[in-house]
Amino acid sequence: MLHLAALSLAIHDVDDVGLWLFLSIGAISLFGIFLPLSTWVEARRKEREAFYKAETLRRMAESSSEGAKAAIELMQEQNRIEQLKRREGMKVGGLVNICLGVALVVFLRALMGPNSPYLCGLIPVAIGVALLGYVLFLAAPVE
């Protein structure tokens, strides 16, 4: 079987065909099946969550005037929680970038000496400082 594949690909060394077949099947499986399928499943999950949320809010709003007020308060609370999560994620991302940059500076300096490109570690430090600066000083406060 490998000889037929080698002939069709004009490969003279049969050992290379096995590796080529393994890598090509893996690439097709990953990019042709797994990633599109997982993306589709995730989109369906988000769609179901949005539908159930909208349906619950609709029923609360239709129940009474008090239900409408409760629905609006629920939406505002969910929005506030989402903003808090986003800000906390940016804080963590900034701290991780700063720590990564410092570690990279130390590692490159220790590995290659003073003539190494250790200042490249300042790039993630600058990104982390920008993230933290935005979250702490520029972002609108969460209400």
Secondary structure as UniProt FT lines:
FT   HELIX           2..9
FT   HELIX           14..28
FT   HELIX           29..34
FT   HELIX           35..63
FT   HELIX           65..112
FT   TURN            114..115
FT   HELIX           118..121
FT   HELIX           122..133
FT   HELIX           134..138
//
